[in-house]
Amino acid sequence: MENEIKLTAGAVASLGIATAALVVLPYVQVRDIAPPAGLKPYTEQQARGRQLYVSNGCVYCHSQQPRDRNFGPDFERGWGRASVPADYVYDRPHLLGTMRTGPDLFNIGARQPSEDWHLGHLYQPRAYVEESNMPAYPFLFVQKDAAEDGDRVVALPPAYAPPGKVVVATREALDLVRYLQSLVHTYPVVPAADRP
């Protein structure tokens, strides 16, 4: 009986220490973080694009958290500075990602601001990055014989354009591109110790 009480007390103490270290302390550290001056909330269109990013599984292959220079070559890859908790103030849920089958997208809006590039890359990734293993998303586009007023025609390399047709971006494709273009984290980050 005495051993069961010791075992139970040890398990409860271990669980309490783990909960304090892994849940309570991190929450206390980040609960009052204010957004950086350069970070803006998502527009309605960007928020819809973010939902498409999640529903199409982009988060499974792309992270959004470059590492510090001491922990990996992310800066040398051109992915920008290391992320900080304040970068994710407006993100619910957080889309940090755990895989890097594709490049980190934390700063894709700064690295690749072109709407044409993003639309073409979504339609056929290998037209822009030959070795890409990203799937194409042709269901986000419509092929037409001729463009109509208000259509956003996608400029594709000739080898990838459908013969005799034009490729038109749907609202969903444009929303997703607006979300990707909003991923610009080039504003300066003030270290916590330097804040007033």
C-alpha positions as CSV (number, residue, x, y, z in Angstrom):
1,M,0.0,0.0,0.0
2,E,2.8,2.4,0.8
3,N,4.4,1.9,-2.6
4,E,1.2,2.7,-4.4
5,I,0.9,6.0,-2.5
6,K,4.5,6.9,-3.3
7,L,4.0,6.0,-7.0
8,T,0.8,8.0,-7.2
9,A,2.4,11.0,-5.4
10,G,5.4,10.8,-7.7
11,A,3.2,10.7,-10.8
12,V,1.1,13.6,-9.6
13,A,4.2,15.6,-8.8
14,S,5.8,14.8,-12.2
15,L,2.6,15.8,-14.0
16,G,2.4,19.0,-12.0
17,I,6.0,20.0,-12.8
18,A,5.5,19.1,-16.5
19,T,2.3,21.1,-16.7
20,A,3.9,24.1,-15.0
21,A,7.0,24.0,-17.3
22,L,5.3,23.2,-20.6
23,V,1.9,25.0,-20.2
24,V,1.8,27.6,-17.5
25,L,5.2,29.3,-17.9
26,P,5.0,29.6,-21.7
27,Y,1.5,31.1,-21.3
28,V,2.7,33.6,-18.8
29,Q,5.5,34.6,-21.1
30,V,3.4,35.3,-24.2
31,R,-0.1,36.2,-22.9
32,D,0.4,40.0,-23.1
33,I,2.4,40.3,-26.3
34,A,1.4,43.2,-28.4
35,P,1.6,43.1,-32.2
36,P,4.6,44.8,-33.8
37,A,3.9,48.2,-35.4
38,G,4.4,46.7,-38.9
39,L,2.0,43.8,-38.5
40,K,-1.5,44.4,-39.7
41,P,-4.6,42.2,-39.1
42,Y,-5.8,40.1,-42.1
43,T,-8.3,41.7,-44.5
44,E,-11.4,39.7,-45.3
45,Q,-9.9,38.5,-48.5
46,Q,-6.7,37.5,-46.9
47,A,-8.6,35.6,-44.1
48,R,-10.6,33.7,-46.8
49,G,-7.2,32.9,-48.5
50,R,-5.9,31.7,-45.2
51,Q,-8.8,29.3,-44.8
52,L,-8.0,27.9,-48.3
53,Y,-4.4,27.5,-47.3
54,V,-5.5,25.3,-44.4
55,S,-8.2,23.4,-46.3
56,N,-5.9,22.6,-49.2
57,G,-3.3,21.2,-46.8
58,C,-0.5,23.8,-47.6
59,V,0.4,23.8,-43.9
60,Y,1.5,20.1,-44.1
61,C,4.4,20.9,-46.5
62,H,5.3,24.5,-45.6
63,S,6.3,25.9,-42.3
64,Q,6.0,29.6,-41.2
65,Q,8.7,29.9,-38.7
66,P,12.3,30.5,-39.8
67,R,14.8,29.5,-37.2
68,D,17.5,31.6,-35.6
69,R,20.9,31.6,-37.4
70,N,22.4,29.5,-34.6
71,F,19.9,26.7,-35.3
72,G,19.8,26.4,-39.0
73,P,20.5,27.9,-42.4
74,D,17.1,29.6,-42.9
75,F,18.5,33.1,-43.1
76,E,21.1,32.0,-45.8
77,R,18.2,30.4,-47.7
78,G,16.7,33.9,-47.9
79,W,13.7,33.1,-45.7
80,G,14.2,36.2,-43.5
81,R,14.8,36.7,-39.8
82,A,13.8,34.2,-37.1
83,S,10.2,34.5,-36.1
84,V,9.2,35.8,-32.7
85,P,5.9,35.2,-30.8
86,A,4.6,38.7,-31.7
87,D,4.6,37.7,-35.4
88,Y,1.6,35.4,-34.8
89,V,-0.7,37.8,-32.8
90,Y,-3.4,37.7,-35.4
91,D,-3.1,34.0,-36.3
92,R,-5.8,31.7,-35.0
93,P,-5.0,28.9,-35.3
94,H,-1.2,29.3,-35.6
95,L,0.1,27.8,-38.8
96,L,3.7,27.1,-37.8
97,G,3.9,23.8,-39.6
98,T,6.2,20.9,-38.8
99,M,7.4,19.8,-42.3
100,R,9.5,21.5,-44.9
101,T,8.7,19.5,-48.0
102,G,8.5,23.0,-49.6
103,P,10.2,26.2,-48.5
104,D,9.2,28.2,-45.5
105,L,6.5,30.8,-46.3
106,F,7.0,33.2,-43.4
107,N,8.2,35.9,-45.8
108,I,6.9,34.7,-49.2
109,G,5.1,38.0,-49.8
110,A,8.5,39.8,-49.5
111,R,10.5,37.2,-51.5
112,Q,7.9,36.8,-54.2
113,P,5.5,39.8,-54.3
114,S,4.3,39.1,-57.9
115,E,0.6,38.1,-58.2
116,D,1.3,36.6,-61.7
117,W,4.0,34.4,-60.3
118,H,1.8,33.1,-57.4
119,L,-1.2,32.4,-59.7
120,G,1.0,30.6,-62.3
121,H,2.7,28.7,-59.6
122,L,-0.6,27.5,-58.1
123,Y,-1.8,26.5,-61.5
124,Q,1.4,24.6,-62.5
125,P,4.3,24.7,-60.0
126,R,6.8,23.1,-62.3
127,A,6.4,25.9,-64.8
128,Y,8.2,28.1,-62.3
129,V,10.3,25.8,-60.2
130,E,11.3,22.8,-62.3
131,E,12.2,20.5,-59.4
132,S,9.1,21.3,-57.4
133,N,7.1,18.4,-56.0
134,M,4.2,20.6,-55.1
135,P,0.8,19.5,-56.5
136,A,-0.9,21.7,-59.1
137,Y,-4.2,23.3,-58.1
138,P,-6.0,23.6,-61.4
139,F,-9.4,23.4,-59.7
140,L,-8.8,27.0,-58.5
141,F,-8.9,28.1,-62.1
142,V,-11.2,28.0,-65.1
143,Q,-10.2,27.5,-68.7
144,K,-12.2,29.6,-71.2
145,D,-12.1,30.2,-74.9
146,A,-11.9,34.0,-74.3
147,A,-11.6,36.2,-71.3
148,E,-14.6,38.2,-70.2
149,D,-14.7,41.7,-68.6
150,G,-13.4,41.5,-65.0
151,D,-11.6,38.1,-65.5
152,R,-8.1,37.8,-64.1
153,V,-6.2,35.9,-66.8
154,V,-3.2,34.0,-65.7
155,A,0.0,34.7,-67.7
156,L,1.6,31.2,-68.1
157,P,4.7,30.2,-69.9
158,P,3.8,29.1,-73.5
159,A,4.6,25.4,-72.9
160,Y,2.1,25.3,-69.9
161,A,-0.7,27.3,-71.4
162,P,-3.7,25.2,-72.7
163,P,-3.8,25.5,-76.5
164,G,-6.5,27.9,-77.7
165,K,-7.7,28.7,-74.2
166,V,-7.1,31.2,-71.5
167,V,-6.7,30.3,-67.8
168,V,-8.8,32.5,-65.5
169,A,-8.3,32.7,-61.7
170,T,-11.3,32.1,-59.5
171,R,-12.0,34.2,-56.5
172,E,-10.6,31.4,-54.3
173,A,-7.3,31.5,-56.2
174,L,-7.1,35.3,-55.8
175,D,-7.9,35.0,-52.1
176,L,-5.2,32.5,-51.6
177,V,-2.7,34.7,-53.4
178,R,-3.7,37.7,-51.3
179,Y,-3.0,35.6,-48.2
180,L,0.4,34.5,-49.5
181,Q,1.3,38.1,-50.4
182,S,0.4,39.2,-46.9
183,L,3.1,37.0,-45.4
184,V,5.6,39.8,-45.1
185,H,7.5,40.0,-41.8
186,T,10.3,42.4,-42.7
187,Y,9.4,45.0,-40.0
188,P,12.0,45.4,-37.2
189,V,11.4,43.4,-34.0
190,V,12.4,45.0,-30.7
191,P,13.8,42.4,-28.3
192,A,11.7,42.0,-25.1
193,A,14.5,43.4,-22.9
194,D,14.5,46.7,-24.8
195,R,10.8,47.3,-24.6
196,P,9.6,50.0,-22.2
